[in-house]
Amino acid sequence: MADRLDLTAFGFTPTEGWIYEVLLTGGPGTGYTIARSAGLARANVYAALEGLVQKGAARMEEGRPRRFRPEPPRTLLARLSDRQGEAIDRLGEQLVALTVPDTPTLVELSSSRGAVQLMGHEIARAEREVLLIAPPEGCLALAPHLRRAVVAGLELVLASTGTVALENIVVDVIAPADWPGEPVVLVVDGRAALVGSRDGDRFSGHFGSGIAFVAAARMAFHGLRGGLEHG
């Protein structure tokens, strides 16, 4: 049970997660065959299958009897990432609209994907300046937000640990630095910053809005960018 696929954090029920796993490992099937493979009552399985179809994790094939096929994991990941990005953007707009005292924050981050989503959200909110150092993959993932910043006339200074081809956007390449893994630094308008490192698939870092943290992030940015391989 502990090793079962857990999709509950993304709006799926435990049964839906289990049935999606059964579909992936056992292949397409009818509600009857899937129920037998899952060891669950058919009524529960049909309800889970309908939920998977509605949430984009499975599809129902034409013909009789009805057969259900899982969406590939990459497809599901892409859909979940897109939905989460939209949800975070909507939440950000709602939170910004609320009038609350401005309290400095410091949040620990441990997810590369989450860090990229957070950086995209902050870049989208930028009004004057964006300073960014990120691995090539991170720069590419943030490309739509970076292009909008250019169109908006913001001051945009980018650097990466490798060559990045972004049309009409200059990305400097920095030399290897005394940093744990690949450096990730973002400063937005002097009001918020992210400092972290990526080591393979692992990410660790912090996001904060305290003036000392933002100032330290700015110094780290300029210190790292000072070691350019070429401009």
C-alpha positions as CSV (number, residue, x, y, z in Angstrom):
1,M,0.0,0.0,0.0
2,A,2.8,2.4,0.9
3,D,4.3,2.1,-2.6
4,R,1.1,2.9,-4.5
5,L,1.0,5.9,-6.7
6,D,-0.2,8.9,-4.8
7,L,-2.0,11.6,-6.8
8,T,-4.1,13.0,-4.0
9,A,-2.0,16.2,-3.9
10,F,-3.2,16.9,-7.5
11,G,-6.9,16.6,-6.9
12,F,-7.3,12.8,-7.4
13,T,-8.9,10.4,-5.0
14,P,-6.9,7.5,-3.6
15,T,-9.0,5.1,-5.7
16,E,-8.4,7.1,-8.9
17,G,-4.6,7.0,-8.2
18,W,-4.8,3.3,-7.8
19,I,-6.8,2.7,-10.9
20,Y,-4.5,4.9,-12.9
21,E,-1.6,2.8,-11.7
22,V,-3.5,-0.4,-12.7
23,L,-4.1,1.0,-16.1
24,L,-0.5,1.8,-16.6
25,T,0.8,-1.6,-15.4
26,G,-2.0,-3.7,-16.8
27,G,-2.9,-1.8,-20.0
28,P,-6.3,-0.7,-21.3
29,G,-9.3,-2.7,-20.3
30,T,-13.0,-2.7,-19.6
31,G,-14.4,-1.7,-16.2
32,Y,-14.9,-5.4,-15.4
33,T,-11.3,-6.4,-16.2
34,I,-9.9,-3.3,-14.5
35,A,-12.0,-4.1,-11.4
36,R,-10.7,-7.6,-11.3
37,S,-7.1,-6.4,-11.6
38,A,-7.6,-3.8,-8.9
39,G,-9.5,-6.0,-6.6
40,L,-12.3,-3.5,-6.1
41,A,-16.0,-3.4,-6.7
42,R,-17.0,-2.4,-10.2
43,A,-19.1,0.5,-9.0
44,N,-16.1,2.1,-7.3
45,V,-13.9,1.4,-10.3
46,Y,-16.4,2.9,-12.8
47,A,-16.6,6.0,-10.6
48,A,-12.8,6.2,-10.5
49,L,-12.5,5.8,-14.3
50,E,-15.0,8.6,-14.9
51,G,-13.0,10.8,-12.6
52,L,-9.7,9.9,-14.4
53,V,-11.3,10.7,-17.8
54,Q,-12.7,14.1,-16.5
55,K,-9.3,15.0,-15.0
56,G,-7.3,14.1,-18.1
57,A,-5.6,11.0,-16.8
58,A,-7.4,8.5,-19.0
59,R,-9.6,8.3,-22.0
60,M,-12.5,6.1,-23.1
61,E,-12.2,4.4,-26.4
62,E,-15.1,4.1,-28.9
63,G,-17.1,0.9,-29.3
64,R,-18.6,-1.7,-27.0
65,P,-17.8,-2.8,-24.4
66,R,-16.3,0.5,-23.2
67,R,-12.6,0.3,-22.8
68,F,-10.4,2.7,-20.9
69,R,-6.9,3.7,-21.7
70,P,-4.4,5.6,-19.5
71,E,-2.9,8.8,-20.7
72,P,0.9,8.5,-20.8
73,P,2.7,9.8,-17.7
74,R,4.4,12.6,-19.6
75,T,1.0,13.8,-20.8
76,L,-0.4,13.7,-17.3
77,L,2.6,15.6,-15.9
78,A,2.3,18.3,-18.5
79,R,-1.4,18.8,-17.8
80,L,-0.9,18.9,-14.0
81,S,1.9,21.4,-14.4
82,D,-0.2,23.6,-16.6
83,R,-3.1,23.5,-14.2
84,Q,-1.0,24.2,-11.2
85,G,0.7,27.1,-12.9
86,E,-2.7,28.6,-13.8
87,A,-4.0,28.0,-10.3
88,I,-0.9,29.7,-8.7
89,D,-1.3,32.7,-11.0
90,R,-5.0,33.0,-10.1
91,L,-4.2,32.7,-6.4
92,G,-1.4,35.3,-6.7
93,E,-3.8,37.8,-8.3
94,Q,-6.3,37.2,-5.5
95,L,-3.7,37.6,-2.8
96,V,-2.2,40.7,-4.3
97,A,-5.7,42.2,-4.4
98,L,-6.1,41.8,-0.6
99,T,-4.9,44.7,1.5
100,V,-2.7,43.2,4.2
101,P,0.4,44.6,5.9
102,D,3.6,43.8,4.1
103,T,5.4,41.2,6.2
104,P,8.8,39.9,5.3
105,T,8.8,36.2,4.4
106,L,11.4,33.4,4.2
107,V,10.3,30.1,2.7
108,E,12.4,27.0,2.2
109,L,12.1,25.4,-1.2
110,S,12.9,21.8,-2.2
111,S,11.3,21.3,-5.6
112,S,12.9,22.3,-8.9
113,R,9.5,22.4,-10.6
114,G,8.0,24.5,-7.7
115,A,10.9,26.9,-7.8
116,V,10.5,27.4,-11.5
117,Q,6.7,28.1,-11.1
118,L,7.4,30.5,-8.2
119,M,10.0,32.4,-10.3
120,G,7.7,32.6,-13.2
121,H,5.0,34.1,-11.0
122,E,7.4,36.6,-9.5
123,I,8.8,37.6,-12.9
124,A,5.2,38.1,-14.2
125,R,4.7,40.6,-11.3
126,A,7.9,42.5,-11.9
127,E,7.5,46.2,-12.5
128,R,11.1,47.5,-13.0
129,E,13.9,44.9,-12.8
130,V,14.6,41.2,-13.1
131,L,18.0,39.7,-12.3
132,L,18.3,35.9,-12.9
133,I,20.9,33.2,-12.8
134,A,19.6,29.7,-13.6
135,P,20.7,26.5,-15.3
136,P,19.9,26.4,-19.1
137,E,16.8,24.3,-18.5
138,G,15.4,26.8,-16.1
139,C,16.0,29.7,-18.4
140,L,14.1,27.9,-21.2
141,A,11.2,27.0,-18.9
142,L,11.0,30.7,-17.9
143,A,11.3,32.0,-21.5
144,P,7.6,33.1,-21.9
145,H,7.8,35.2,-18.7
146,L,11.2,36.6,-19.7
147,R,9.9,37.6,-23.2
148,R,7.0,39.4,-21.6
149,A,9.4,41.3,-19.3
150,V,11.4,42.4,-22.4
151,V,8.2,43.6,-24.1
152,A,7.2,45.5,-21.0
153,G,10.5,47.3,-21.1
154,L,11.8,46.0,-17.8
155,E,15.5,45.9,-17.0
156,L,16.4,42.2,-17.6
157,V,19.8,40.8,-16.7
158,L,20.2,37.0,-17.3
159,A,23.1,34.6,-16.9
160,S,23.4,30.8,-16.9
161,T,25.8,28.0,-16.3
162,G,25.6,27.0,-20.0
163,T,24.7,28.4,-23.4
164,V,21.0,29.3,-23.8
165,A,19.5,30.3,-27.1
166,L,16.6,32.8,-26.4
167,E,15.6,34.9,-29.3
168,N,16.3,38.6,-28.8
169,I,17.4,38.0,-25.1
170,V,21.0,38.0,-24.1
171,V,22.0,35.3,-21.6
172,D,25.6,35.6,-20.3
173,V,27.5,32.4,-19.5
174,I,29.1,32.4,-16.1
175,A,32.2,30.5,-15.1
176,P,32.0,27.6,-12.6
177,A,31.7,29.1,-9.1
178,D,32.3,28.0,-5.5
179,W,28.7,27.1,-5.1
180,P,26.9,23.8,-4.1
181,G,25.7,22.5,-7.4
182,E,24.4,25.0,-10.1
183,P,23.5,28.4,-8.7
184,V,19.9,29.7,-9.0
185,V,19.4,33.4,-8.0
186,L,16.5,35.6,-8.8
187,V,16.0,39.3,-7.7
188,V,12.8,41.1,-8.6
189,D,12.4,44.8,-8.1
190,G,14.4,44.8,-4.9
191,R,11.3,43.5,-3.2
192,A,11.8,39.7,-3.4
193,A,14.5,37.2,-4.1
194,L,15.2,33.5,-4.5
195,V,18.5,31.8,-3.8
196,G,19.2,28.2,-4.3
197,S,21.2,25.4,-6.0
198,R,20.4,22.5,-8.2
199,D,22.4,19.3,-8.0
200,G,21.1,16.9,-10.6
201,D,17.5,16.3,-9.8
202,R,17.8,17.8,-6.4
203,F,17.0,21.4,-5.5
204,S,17.4,23.3,-2.3
205,G,16.9,27.0,-1.6
206,H,14.9,29.8,-0.1
207,F,12.5,32.5,-1.3
208,G,12.2,35.7,0.8
209,S,11.2,39.3,0.9
210,G,13.2,40.6,3.8
211,I,15.5,43.6,2.9
212,A,18.6,41.9,4.1
213,F,17.8,38.7,2.2
214,V,17.1,40.5,-1.0
215,A,20.3,42.6,-0.6
216,A,22.3,39.4,0.0
217,A,20.7,37.8,-3.1
218,R,21.6,40.9,-5.2
219,M,25.3,40.6,-4.0
220,A,25.3,36.9,-4.8
221,F,24.0,37.6,-8.3
222,H,26.6,40.2,-9.1
223,G,29.4,38.1,-7.5
224,L,28.4,35.1,-9.6
225,R,27.9,37.1,-12.8
226,G,31.3,38.7,-12.3
227,G,32.9,35.5,-13.4
228,L,31.7,35.6,-17.0
229,E,33.1,33.2,-19.6
230,H,31.8,35.5,-22.3
231,G,29.2,38.3,-22.5
